[in-house]
Amino acid sequence: MFRQFSLRPIGMMLAHQQQAHKAIHSRSLVVLSFSSNQTHQQERKFSSIYSLNLAGHNKWSKIKHQKAITDVQKMKIYTKLSREIKTCVQLGGAGADNLRLRLCLEKARKNNVPKHIVDGAIKSGLNEKDAHMEYNSYEGYGAGGVAFLVEALTENKNRTAQQVRTLFSHHKGQLGTSVQWCFEKKGVVNFTIPIAHSKMDSLYDSLFEKVSDIEGVEDLKLEPTENEMEKQFIEVSLFCPHEQVHNVKASLESAKTTIEKALNITITNITCEIGQVPTTFIEVTDAEVAENLQQLIDQLDDHDDVQNVYHNAKFALPDEE
């Protein structure tokens, strides 16, 4: 919901994440080390990444379409982020050492939250020292045995838990079963390249070579994207240990000009997030199961208290005509 780390993460409402695995490129980075006797090939392998699942999916289409959103939707996103920024300040202050706040401000920048809203939330957090909101997570299974991790920011955890449980029940799921073992906490650095989708295959190989030099990068994902004007982009995600995400982002920003010149591309909208990445996937081939999952994701995303929704579904349905 929010990526989209998300860890869009709030990006789910701004741009629904596609899930069709044929549209996404991913491979493990290969590191060569040498000894006097032989060459050892060591793989830093990160599981096949079909989706970060920081967001929902848009009918499992092959291309992620950036859709225009209404003013009401924008204000809902702004309100959620404003509450989170305020809480982050209350819990950890407004300094640069507040890592949770830094990530929250990344979300706000990614979602184009106006500066006066961000500044107002920080000021409110500094003036109101007692935090009335708290973070909670909920685990369970959706239709088809798909694992879900839901993160929320709430002032009434019992109310939120009951509402989330009801959503799961209405969509053939069950809340309350531990699924943390299905996910791994990872850092993600995202950026966008305005380029035709037809060039994605060749771009992958050359970009793979360049980003493999950045310390901490474990894997790479490319995803074709279109905006409402049908302009084509490639969204790129670099995966790394979560504690290194800010260093990887800084290294990418330092190498940006060199990479752009070498590959004749433009890199825009560099952001970072921390999210839960699936370590195992459930392939969804049944249309009814997929519909139940999509409705659950959408309704969780729409809940006022829910900040992030992660799941391990890999949608393998035919495209809708």
Phi and psi in degrees as GROMACS dihedral restraints (atoms count N, CA, C in turn):
[ dihedral_restraints ]
;  ai    aj    ak    al  type     phi  dphi    fc
    3     4     5     6     1  -101.3    20    10
    4     5     6     7     1    76.0    20    10
   21    22    23    24     1   -45.7    20    10
   22    23    24    25     1    57.2    20    10
   24    25    26    27     1   -75.8    20    10
   25    26    27    28     1   -85.9    20    10
   27    28    29    30     1   -47.2    20    10
   28    29    30    31     1    -1.7    20    10
   30    31    32    33     1   -67.2    20    10
   31    32    33    34     1    -8.5    20    10
   33    34    35    36     1   -59.1    20    10
   34    35    36    37     1   -38.6    20    10
   36    37    38    39     1   -78.9    20    10
   37    38    39    40     1   -21.1    20    10
   39    40    41    42     1   -88.6    20    10
   40    41    42    43     1   -35.1    20    10
   42    43    44    45     1  -152.3    20    10
   43    44    45    46     1   112.8    20    10
   45    46    47    48     1   -72.0    20    10
   46    47    48    49     1   131.2    20    10
   48    49    50    51     1   -80.6    20    10
   49    50    51    52     1   127.1    20    10
   51    52    53    54     1   -76.0    20    10
   52    53    54    55     1   157.4    20    10
   54    55    56    57     1  -123.6    20    10
   55    56    57    58     1    -1.0    20    10
   57    58    59    60     1   -71.1    20    10
   58    59    60    61     1   118.5    20    10
   60    61    62    63     1   -69.0    20    10
   61    62    63    64     1   -19.1    20    10
   63    64    65    66     1   -68.5    20    10
   64    65    66    67     1   -20.2    20    10
   66    67    68    69     1   -90.1    20    10
   67    68    69    70     1    -2.7    20    10
   69    70    71    72     1  -119.4    20    10
   70    71    72    73     1   134.9    20    10
   72    73    74    75     1  -102.5    20    10
   73    74    75    76     1   136.6    20    10
   75    76    77    78     1  -156.8    20    10
   76    77    78    79     1   140.7    20    10
   78    79    80    81     1  -154.0    20    10
   79    80    81    82     1   159.3    20    10
   81    82    83    84     1   -77.6    20    10
   82    83    84    85     1   149.5    20    10
   84    85    86    87     1   -78.3    20    10
   85    86    87    88     1   140.8    20    10
   87    88    89    90     1  -113.0    20    10
   88    89    90    91     1   125.9    20    10
   90    91    92    93     1  -112.4    20    10
   91    92    93    94     1   130.7    20    10
   93    94    95    96     1  -102.3    20    10
   94    95    96    97     1   128.7    20    10
   96    97    98    99     1  -123.6    20    10
   97    98    99   100     1   150.6    20    10
   99   100   101   102     1  -122.4    20    10
  100   101   102   103     1   143.1    20    10
  102   103   104   105     1  -126.8    20    10
  103   104   105   106     1   175.5    20    10
  105   106   107   108     1   -68.1    20    10
  106   107   108   109     1   -21.6    20    10
  108   109   110   111     1  -103.1    20    10
  109   110   111   112     1   -34.4    20    10
  111   112   113   114     1  -157.0    20    10
  112   113   114   115     1   166.9    20    10
  114   115   116   117     1   -99.1    20    10
  115   116   117   118     1   128.0    20    10
  117   118   119   120     1  -105.5    20    10
  118   119   120   121     1   127.0    20    10
  120   121   122   123     1   -99.5    20    10
  121   122   123   124     1   114.5    20    10
  123   124   125   126     1  -110.7    20    10
  124   125   126   127     1   131.6    20    10
  126   127   128   129     1  -105.1    20    10
  127   128   129   130     1   126.9    20    10
  129   130   131   132     1   -92.9    20    10
  130   131   132   133     1    85.9    20    10
  132   133   134   135     1   -95.0    20    10
  133   134   135   136     1   127.2    20    10
  135   136   137   138     1  -109.5    20    10
  136   137   138   139     1   136.6    20    10
  138   139   140   141     1   -53.5    20    10
  139   140   141   142     1   151.7    20    10
  141   142   143   144     1   -51.6    20    10
  142   143   144   145     1   118.8    20    10
  144   145   146   147     1  -101.5    20    10
  145   146   147   148     1   105.5    20    10
  147   148   149   150     1   -92.0    20    10
  148   149   150   151     1   -28.3    20    10
  150   151   152   153     1  -165.6    20    10
  151   152   153   154     1   140.8    20    10
  153   154   155   156     1   -70.7    20    10
  154   155   156   157     1   -20.6    20    10
  156   157   158   159     1    60.0    20    10
  157   158   159   160     1    34.3    20    10
  159   160   161   162     1   -87.1    20    10
  160   161   162   163     1    -3.0    20    10
  162   163   164   165     1  -143.0    20    10
  163   164   165   166     1  -177.5    20    10
  165   166   167   168     1   -90.1    20    10
  166   167   168   169     1  -159.7    20    10
  168   169   170   171     1  -134.2    20    10
  169   170   171   172     1   155.4    20    10
  171   172   173   174     1  -112.4    20    10
  172   173   174   175     1    77.7    20    10
  174   175   176   177     1    56.8    20    10
  175   176   177   178     1    37.3    20    10
  177   178   179   180     1    45.6    20    10
  178   179   180   181     1    38.3    20    10
  180   181   182   183     1   -76.9    20    10
  181   182   183   184     1   162.8    20    10
  183   184   185   186     1   -79.2    20    10
  184   185   186   187     1   -20.1    20    10
  186   187   188   189     1  -124.0    20    10
  187   188   189   190     1   131.5    20    10
  189   190   191   192     1   -78.3    20    10
  190   191   192   193     1   122.0    20    10
  192   193   194   195     1  -102.8    20    10
  193   194   195   196     1   122.8    20    10
  195   196   197   198     1   -76.9    20    10
  196   197   198   199     1   118.2    20    10
  198   199   200   201     1  -105.6    20    10
  199   200   201   202     1   144.4    20    10
  201   202   203   204     1   -65.3    20    10
  202   203   204   205     1   142.6    20    10
  204   205   206   207     1  -117.8    20    10
  205   206   207   208     1   155.9    20    10
  207   208   209   210     1   -79.6    20    10
  208   209   210   211     1   165.4    20    10
  210   211   212   213     1   -62.2    20    10
  211   212   213   214     1   -33.8    20    10
  213   214   215   216     1   -64.6    20    10
  214   215   216   217     1   -43.5    20    10
  216   217   218   219     1   -63.9    20    10
  217   218   219   220     1   -41.3    20    10
  219   220   221   222     1   -59.7    20    10
  220   221   222   223     1   -45.7    20    10
  222   223   224   225     1   -65.2    20    10
  223   224   225   226     1   -32.4    20    10
  225   226   227   228     1   -65.9    20    10
  226   227   228   229     1   -42.3    20    10
  228   229   230   231     1   -63.7    20    10
  229   230   231   232     1   -45.6    20    10
  231   232   233   234     1   -60.8    20    10
  232   233   234   235     1   -40.6    20    10
  234   235   236   237     1   -64.9    20    10
  235   236   237   238     1   -44.0    20    10
  237   238   239   240     1   -60.9    20    10
  238   239   240   241     1   -46.2    20    10
  240   241   242   243     1   -69.0    20    10
  241   242   243   244     1   -36.1    20    10
  243   244   245   246     1   -62.4    20    10
  244   245   246   247     1   -43.1    20    10
  246   247   248   249     1   -63.6    20    10
  247   248   249   250     1   -40.1    20    10
  249   250   251   252     1   -68.6    20    10
  250   251   252   253     1   -41.4    20    10
  252   253   254   255     1   -60.9    20    10
  253   254   255   256     1   -46.1    20    10
  255   256   257   258     1   -58.6    20    10
  256   257   258   259     1   -45.1    20    10
  258   259   260   261     1   -65.8    20    10
  259   260   261   262     1   -40.4    20    10
  261   262   263   264     1   -59.3    20    10
  262   263   264   265     1   -41.9    20    10
  264   265   266   267     1   -66.5    20    10
  265   266   267   268     1   -42.5    20    10
  267   268   269   270     1   -61.8    20    10
  268   269   270   271     1   -37.7    20    10
  270   271   272   273     1   -83.3    20    10
  271   272   273   274     1   -30.1    20    10
  273   274   275   276     1  -137.4    20    10
  274   275   276   277     1     7.4    20    10
  276   277   278   279     1    81.1    20    10
  277   278   279   280     1   178.4    20    10
  279   280   281   282     1  -105.2    20    10
  280   281   282   283     1    13.3    20    10
  282   283   284   285     1   -80.4    20    10
  283   284   285   286     1   167.0    20    10
  285   286   287   288     1   -67.0    20    10
  286   287   288   289     1   -17.2    20    10
  288   289   290   291     1   -81.1    20    10
  289   290   291   292     1    -4.1    20    10
  291   292   293   294     1   -84.0    20    10
  292   293   294   295     1    92.2    20    10
  294   295   296   297     1   -66.2    20    10
  295   296   297   298     1   -35.8    20    10
  297   298   299   300     1   -62.9    20    10
  298   299   300   301     1   -40.0    20    10
  300   301   302   303     1   -65.9    20    10
  301   302   303   304     1   -40.9    20    10
  303   304   305   306     1   -59.0    20    10
  304   305   306   307     1   -42.7    20    10
  306   307   308   309     1   -67.4    20    10
  307   308   309   310     1   -37.0    20    10
  309   310   311   312     1   -66.2    20    10
  310   311   312   313     1   -38.7    20    10
  312   313   314   315     1   -67.5    20    10
  313   314   315   316     1   -31.0    20    10
  315   316   317   318     1   -62.2    20    10
  316   317   318   319     1   -43.5    20    10
  318   319   320   321     1   -59.8    20    10
  319   320   321   322     1   -44.7    20    10
  321   322   323   324     1   -61.9    20    10
  322   323   324   325     1   -41.4    20    10
  324   325   326   327     1   -65.3    20    10
  325   326   327   328     1   -41.6    20    10
  327   328   329   330     1   -63.4    20    10
  328   329   330   331     1   -33.1    20    10
  330   331   332   333     1   -98.9    20    10
  331   332   333   334     1    13.9    20    10
  333   334   335   336     1    56.8    20    10
  334   335   336   337     1    40.0    20    10
  336   337   338   339     1   -69.9    20    10
  337   338   339   340     1   127.4    20    10
  339   340   341   342     1   -56.2    20    10
  340   341   342   343     1   145.1    20    10
  342   343   344   345     1   -59.1    20    10
  343   344   345   346     1   -36.8    20    10
  345   346   347   348     1   -67.8    20    10
  346   347   348   349     1   -27.7    20    10
  348   349   350   351     1   -72.8    20    10
  349   350   351   352     1   -43.3    20    10
  351   352   353   354     1   -62.0    20    10
  352   353   354   355     1   -48.8    20    10
  354   355   356   357     1   -61.8    20    10
  355   356   357   358     1   -39.3    20    10
  357   358   359   360     1   -64.8    20    10
  358   359   360   361     1   -38.8    20    10
  360   361   362   363     1   -66.9    20    10
  361   362   363   364     1   -41.3    20    10
  363   364   365   366     1   -63.4    20    10
  364   365   366   367     1   -44.8    20    10
  366   367   368   369     1   -62.6    20    10
  367   368   369   370     1   -41.9    20    10
  369   370   371   372     1   -63.6    20    10
  370   371   372   373     1   -39.2    20    10
  372   373   374   375     1   -65.4    20    10
  373   374   375   376     1   -36.3    20    10
  375   376   377   378     1   -72.1    20    10
  376   377   378   379     1   -34.4    20    10
  378   379   380   381     1   -80.3    20    10
  379   380   381   382     1   -31.1    20    10
  381   382   383   384     1  -108.6    20    10
  382   383   384   385     1    97.5    20    10
  384   385   386   387     1   -72.2    20    10
  385   386   387   388     1   -30.8    20    10
  387   388   389   390     1   -84.3    20    10
  388   389   390   391     1   119.8    20    10
  390   391   392   393     1   -84.2    20    10
  391   392   393   394     1   120.5    20    10
  393   394   395   396     1   -92.7    20    10
  394   395   396   397     1   -12.9    20    10
  396   397   398   399     1   -98.8    20    10
  397   398   399   400     1   151.2    20    10
  399   400   401   402     1  -141.3    20    10
  400   401   402   403     1   151.9    20    10
  402   403   404   405     1   -85.4    20    10
  403   404   405   406     1   137.8    20    10
  405   406   407   408     1  -141.3    20    10
  406   407   408   409     1   151.9    20    10
  408   409   410   411     1  -126.0    20    10
  409   410   411   412     1   149.6    20    10
  411   412   413   414     1  -129.8    20    10
  412   413   414   415     1   136.4    20    10
  414   415   416   417     1  -123.0    20    10
  415   416   417   418     1   147.3    20    10
  417   418   419   420     1   177.2    20    10
  418   419   420   421     1  -169.9    20    10
  420   421   422   423     1  -121.4    20    10
  421   422   423   424     1   140.4    20    10
  423   424   425   426     1   -96.0    20    10
  424   425   426   427     1  -170.0    20    10
  426   427   428   429     1   -56.6    20    10
  427   428   429   430     1   145.8    20    10
  429   430   431   432     1    74.2    20    10
  430   431   432   433     1    11.6    20    10
  432   433   434   435     1    76.0    20    10
  433   434   435   436     1    20.5    20    10
  435   436   437   438     1   -77.7    20    10
  436   437   438   439     1   129.1    20    10
  438   439   440   441     1   -79.8    20    10
  439   440   441   442     1   140.9    20    10
  441   442   443   444     1  -128.4    20    10
  442   443   444   445     1   137.4    20    10
  444   445   446   447     1  -120.3    20    10
  445   446   447   448     1   124.5    20    10
  447   448   449   450     1  -120.6    20    10
  448   449   450   451     1   125.8    20    10
  450   451   452   453     1  -109.1    20    10
  451   452   453   454     1   134.9    20    10
  453   454   455   456     1  -134.8    20    10
  454   455   456   457     1   156.7    20    10
  456   457   458   459     1  -123.4    20    10
  457   458   459   460     1   112.8    20    10
  459   460   461   462     1  -140.6    20    10
  460   461   462   463     1   154.9    20    10
  462   463   464   465     1  -100.0    20    10
  463   464   465   466     1    -4.2    20    10
  465   466   467   468     1  -144.1    20    10
  466   467   468   469     1    88.2    20    10
  468   469   470   471     1   -65.8    20    10
  469   470   471   472     1   -30.9    20    10
  471   472   473   474     1   -66.9    20    10
  472   473   474   475     1   -42.5    20    10
  474   475   476   477     1   -63.8    20    10
  475   476   477   478     1   -47.1    20    10
  477   478   479   480     1   -63.1    20    10
  478   479   480   481     1   -42.2    20    10
  480   481   482   483     1   -59.9    20    10
  481   482   483   484     1   -42.4    20    10
  483   484   485   486     1   -66.4    20    10
  484   485   486   487     1   -40.5    20    10
  486   487   488   489     1   -67.0    20    10
  487   488   489   490     1   -41.0    20    10
  489   490   491   492     1   -65.9    20    10
  490   491   492   493     1   -40.9    20    10
  492   493   494   495     1   -61.4    20    10
  493   494   495   496     1   -39.8    20    10
  495   496   497   498     1   -64.0    20    10
  496   497   498   499     1   -40.3    20    10
  498   499   500   501     1   -62.1    20    10
  499   500   501   502     1   -43.3    20    10
  501   502   503   504     1   -61.6    20    10
  502   503   504   505     1   -44.8    20    10
  504   505   506   507     1   -62.8    20    10
  505   506   507   508     1   -38.1    20    10
  507   508   509   510     1   -69.3    20    10
  508   509   510   511     1   -17.5    20    10
  510   511   512   513     1  -121.5    20    10
  511   512   513   514     1    36.9    20    10
  513   514   515   516     1    60.6    20    10
  514   515   516   517     1    36.4    20    10
  516   517   518   519     1  -123.0    20    10
  517   518   519   520     1  -179.2    20    10
  519   520   521   522     1  -147.3    20    10
  520   521   522   523     1   127.4    20    10
  522   523   524   525     1   -93.2    20    10
  523   524   525   526     1   149.7    20    10
  525   526   527   528     1   114.1    20    10
  526   527   528   529     1    -3.5    20    10
  528   529   530   531     1  -100.5    20    10
  529   530   531   532     1   133.2    20    10
  531   532   533   534     1   -67.3    20    10
  532   533   534   535     1   129.0    20    10
  534   535   536   537     1  -129.9    20    10
  535   536   537   538     1     9.1    20    10
  537   538   539   540     1   -57.0    20    10
  538   539   540   541     1   -28.9    20    10
  540   541   542   543     1   -65.2    20    10
  541   542   543   544     1   -16.6    20    10
  543   544   545   546     1   -83.6    20    10
  544   545   546   547     1    -5.7    20    10
  546   547   548   549     1  -131.2    20    10
  547   548   549   550     1   159.8    20    10
  549   550   551   552     1  -135.7    20    10
  550   551   552   553     1   134.3    20    10
  552   553   554   555     1   -71.9    20    10
  553   554   555   556     1   123.6    20    10
  555   556   557   558     1  -136.8    20    10
  556   557   558   559     1   152.1    20    10
  558   559   560   561     1   -89.5    20    10
  559   560   561   562     1   146.4    20    10
  561   562   563   564     1  -136.0    20    10
  562   563   564   565     1   128.1    20    10
  564   565   566   567     1  -110.2    20    10
  565   566   567   568     1   120.7    20    10
  567   568   569   570     1  -109.5    20    10
  568   569   570   571     1   146.5    20    10
  570   571   572   573     1  -155.4    20    10
  571   572   573   574     1   167.5    20    10
  573   574   575   576     1  -121.9    20    10
  574   575   576   577     1   141.8    20    10
  576   577   578   579     1  -123.8    20    10
  577   578   579   580     1   115.1    20    10
  579   580   581   582     1   -70.9    20    10
  580   581   582   583     1   105.1    20    10
  582   583   584   585     1  -161.4    20    10
  583   584   585   586     1   152.1    20    10
  585   586   587   588     1   -66.5    20    10
  586   587   588   589     1   143.3    20    10
  588   589   590   591     1   -60.8    20    10
  589   590   591   592     1   -28.4    20    10
  591   592   593   594     1   -63.2    20    10
  592   593   594   595     1   -17.0    20    10
  594   595   596   597     1   -98.1    20    10
  595   596   597   598     1     6.8    20    10
  597   598   599   600     1   -65.5    20    10
  598   599   600   601     1   -40.7    20    10
  600   601   602   603     1   -61.1    20    10
  601   602   603   604     1   -48.6    20    10
  603   604   605   606     1   -69.0    20    10
  604   605   606   607     1   -34.3    20    10
  606   607   608   609     1   -64.8    20    10
  607   608   609   610     1   -38.2    20    10
  609   610   611   612     1   -57.5    20    10
  610   611   612   613     1   -49.7    20    10
  612   613   614   615     1   -61.7    20    10
  613   614   615   616     1   -45.1    20    10
  615   616   617   618     1   -71.5    20    10
  616   617   618   619     1   -38.9    20    10
  618   619   620   621     1   -69.2    20    10
  619   620   621   622     1   -37.5    20    10
  621   622   623   624     1   -55.3    20    10
  622   623   624   625     1   -44.3    20    10
  624   625   626   627     1   -63.5    20    10
  625   626   627   628     1   -39.5    20    10
  627   628   629   630     1   -73.2    20    10
  628   629   630   631     1   -46.6    20    10
  630   631   632   633     1   -75.1    20    10
  631   632   633   634     1   -18.7    20    10
  633   634   635   636     1   -66.1    20    10
  634   635   636   637     1   -15.9    20    10
  636   637   638   639     1   -81.0    20    10
  637   638   639   640     1   -12.3    20    10
  639   640   641   642     1   -82.7    20    10
  640   641   642   643     1   121.5    20    10
  642   643   644   645     1   -61.8    20    10
  643   644   645   646     1   131.2    20    10
  645   646   647   648     1   102.6    20    10
  646   647   648   649     1   -23.3    20    10
  648   649   650   651     1   -68.8    20    10
  649   650   651   652     1   127.6    20    10
  651   652   653   654     1  -109.2    20    10
  652   653   654   655     1   -27.9    20    10
  654   655   656   657     1  -160.3    20    10
  655   656   657   658     1   168.9    20    10
  657   658   659   660     1  -140.3    20    10
  658   659   660   661     1   138.8    20    10
  660   661   662   663     1  -134.1    20    10
  661   662   663   664     1   136.0    20    10
  663   664   665   666     1  -116.6    20    10
  664   665   666   667     1   142.2    20    10
  666   667   668   669     1  -141.9    20    10
  667   668   669   670     1   126.5    20    10
  669   670   671   672     1   -72.7    20    10
  670   671   672   673     1   139.3    20    10
  672   673   674   675     1  -137.8    20    10
  673   674   675   676     1   146.6    20    10
  675   676   677   678     1  -131.1    20    10
  676   677   678   679     1   144.1    20    10
  678   679   680   681     1   -93.3    20    10
  679   680   681   682     1  -176.0    20    10
  681   682   683   684     1   -65.5    20    10
  682   683   684   685     1   -16.8    20    10
  684   685   686   687     1   -94.1    20    10
  685   686   687   688     1     8.1    20    10
  687   688   689   690     1    64.7    20    10
  688   689   690   691     1    23.4    20    10
  690   691   692   693     1   -77.7    20    10
  691   692   693   694     1   134.8    20    10
  693   694   695   696     1   -93.1    20    10
  694   695   696   697     1   140.0    20    10
  696   697   698   699     1  -137.8    20    10
  697   698   699   700     1   163.4    20    10
  699   700   701   702     1  -118.4    20    10
  700   701   702   703     1   123.1    20    10
  702   703   704   705     1   -92.0    20    10
  703   704   705   706     1   132.1    20    10
  705   706   707   708     1  -118.5    20    10
  706   707   708   709     1   136.1    20    10
  708   709   710   711     1  -125.1    20    10
  709   710   711   712     1   128.3    20    10
  711   712   713   714     1  -105.8    20    10
  712   713   714   715     1   130.3    20    10
  714   715   716   717     1  -105.2    20    10
  715   716   717   718     1   141.9    20    10
  717   718   719   720     1  -154.8    20    10
  718   719   720   721     1   167.7    20    10
  720   721   722   723     1   -56.5    20    10
  721   722   723   724     1   138.8    20    10
  723   724   725   726     1   -60.2    20    10
  724   725   726   727     1   -31.7    20    10
  726   727   728   729     1   -74.1    20    10
  727   728   729   730     1    -9.8    20    10
  729   730   731   732     1  -105.5    20    10
  730   731   732   733     1     5.7    20    10
  732   733   734   735     1   -61.8    20    10
  733   734   735   736     1   -39.6    20    10
  735   736   737   738     1   -70.4    20    10
  736   737   738   739     1   -35.8    20    10
  738   739   740   741     1   -67.0    20    10
  739   740   741   742     1   -40.6    20    10
  741   742   743   744     1   -65.2    20    10
  742   743   744   745     1   -41.2    20    10
  744   745   746   747     1   -61.7    20    10
  745   746   747   748     1   -45.0    20    10
  747   748   749   750     1   -63.2    20    10
  748   749   750   751     1   -38.9    20    10
  750   751   752   753     1   -66.4    20    10
  751   752   753   754     1   -39.2    20    10
  753   754   755   756     1   -64.3    20    10
  754   755   756   757     1   -42.7    20    10
  756   757   758   759     1   -62.4    20    10
  757   758   759   760     1   -37.1    20    10
  759   760   761   762     1   -68.6    20    10
  760   761   762   763     1   -35.1    20    10
  762   763   764   765     1   -90.6    20    10
  763   764   765   766     1    -3.0    20    10
  765   766   767   768     1   -54.2    20    10
  766   767   768   769     1   -52.1    20    10
  768   769   770   771     1   -62.1    20    10
  769   770   771   772     1   -42.8    20    10
  771   772   773   774     1   -62.2    20    10
  772   773   774   775     1   -44.4    20    10
  774   775   776   777     1   -65.4    20    10
  775   776   777   778     1   -41.9    20    10
  777   778   779   780     1   -60.7    20    10
  778   779   780   781     1   -44.6    20    10
  780   781   782   783     1   -67.7    20    10
  781   782   783   784     1   -41.2    20    10
  783   784   785   786     1   -66.6    20    10
  784   785   786   787     1   -35.8    20    10
  786   787   788   789     1  -105.9    20    10
  787   788   789   790     1    -2.1    20    10
  789   790   791   792     1    56.3    20    10
  790   791   792   793     1    51.3    20    10
  792   793   794   795     1  -131.9    20    10
  793   794   795   796     1   172.8    20    10
  795   796   797   798     1  -122.4    20    10
  796   797   798   799     1   127.6    20    10
  798   799   800   801     1  -103.5    20    10
  799   800   801   802     1   126.5    20    10
  801   802   803   804     1  -131.0    20    10
  802   803   804   805     1   164.7    20    10
  804   805   806   807     1    54.2    20    10
  805   806   807   808     1    54.6    20    10
  807   808   809   810     1   -78.0    20    10
  808   809   810   811     1   121.2    20    10
  810   811   812   813     1  -137.4    20    10
  811   812   813   814     1   167.6    20    10
  813   814   815   816     1  -138.3    20    10
  814   815   816   817     1   160.0    20    10
  816   817   818   819     1  -158.6    20    10
  817   818   819   820     1   168.3    20    10
  819   820   821   822     1  -124.3    20    10
  820   821   822   823     1   131.4    20    10
  822   823   824   825     1  -149.9    20    10
  823   824   825   826     1   179.4    20    10
  825   826   827   828     1   -99.4    20    10
  826   827   828   829     1   117.0    20    10
  828   829   830   831     1  -104.0    20    10
  829   830   831   832     1   132.6    20    10
  831   832   833   834     1   -62.2    20    10
  832   833   834   835     1   139.5    20    10
  834   835   836   837     1   -98.8    20    10
  835   836   837   838     1   -14.4    20    10
  837   838   839   840     1  -143.8    20    10
  838   839   840   841     1   149.8    20    10
  840   841   842   843     1  -122.2    20    10
  841   842   843   844     1   152.4    20    10
  843   844   845   846     1  -111.0    20    10
  844   845   846   847     1   117.4    20    10
  846   847   848   849     1   -78.0    20    10
  847   848   849   850     1   128.3    20    10
  849   850   851   852     1  -108.6    20    10
  850   851   852   853     1   114.5    20    10
  852   853   854   855     1  -117.9    20    10
  853   854   855   856     1    -9.1    20    10
  855   856   857   858     1   -94.3    20    10
  856   857   858   859     1   128.1    20    10
  858   859   860   861     1   -64.8    20    10
  859   860   861   862     1   -37.7    20    10
  861   862   863   864     1   -67.1    20    10
  862   863   864   865     1   -42.4    20    10
  864   865   866   867     1   -62.2    20    10
  865   866   867   868     1   -44.3    20    10
  867   868   869   870     1   -61.4    20    10
  868   869   870   871     1   -39.8    20    10
  870   871   872   873     1   -65.9    20    10
  871   872   873   874     1   -42.2    20    10
  873   874   875   876     1   -61.2    20    10
  874   875   876   877     1   -40.9    20    10
  876   877   878   879     1   -65.4    20    10
  877   878   879   880     1   -43.6    20    10
  879   880   881   882     1   -64.1    20    10
  880   881   882   883     1   -41.5    20    10
  882   883   884   885     1   -64.4    20    10
  883   884   885   886     1   -39.6    20    10
  885   886   887   888     1   -64.0    20    10
  886   887   888   889     1   -45.6    20    10
  888   889   890   891     1   -60.0    20    10
  889   890   891   892     1   -46.8    20    10
  891   892   893   894     1   -62.9    20    10
  892   893   894   895     1   -42.1    20    10
  894   895   896   897     1   -73.8    20    10
  895   896   897   898     1   -34.3    20    10
  897   898   899   900     1   -63.8    20    10
  898   899   900   901     1   -43.7    20    10
  900   901   902   903     1   -60.7    20    10
  901   902   903   904     1   -33.6    20    10
  903   904   905   906     1   -81.4    20    10
  904   905   906   907     1   -12.3    20    10
  906   907   908   909     1   -68.3    20    10
  907   908   909   910     1   136.0    20    10
  909   910   911   912     1   -59.8    20    10
  910   911   912   913     1   -32.5    20    10
  912   913   914   915     1   -91.7    20    10
  913   914   915   916     1   -16.6    20    10
  915   916   917   918     1   -78.7    20    10
  916   917   918   919     1   128.3    20    10
  918   919   920   921     1  -100.5    20    10
  919   920   921   922     1   -42.3    20    10
  921   922   923   924     1  -141.0    20    10
  922   923   924   925     1   143.9    20    10
  924   925   926   927     1  -127.7    20    10
  925   926   927   928     1   122.9    20    10
  927   928   929   930     1  -120.0    20    10
  928   929   930   931     1   142.0    20    10
  930   931   932   933     1  -149.1    20    10
  931   932   933   934     1   168.0    20    10
  933   934   935   936     1  -118.1    20    10
  934   935   936   937     1    30.7    20    10
  936   937   938   939     1   -77.9    20    10
  937   938   939   940     1   139.0    20    10
  939   940   941   942     1  -118.2    20    10
  940   941   942   943     1   105.8    20    10
  942   943   944   945     1   -79.7    20    10
  943   944   945   946     1   125.4    20    10
  945   946   947   948     1  -129.3    20    10
  946   947   948   949     1    46.6    20    10
  948   949   950   951     1   -98.9    20    10
  949   950   951   952     1   156.7    20    10
  951   952   953   954     1   -67.7    20    10
  952   953   954   955     1   152.1    20    10
  954   955   956   957     1   -65.2    20    10
  955   956   957   958     1   147.7    20    10
  957   958   959   960     1   -75.7    20    10
  958   959   960   961     1   143.3    20    10
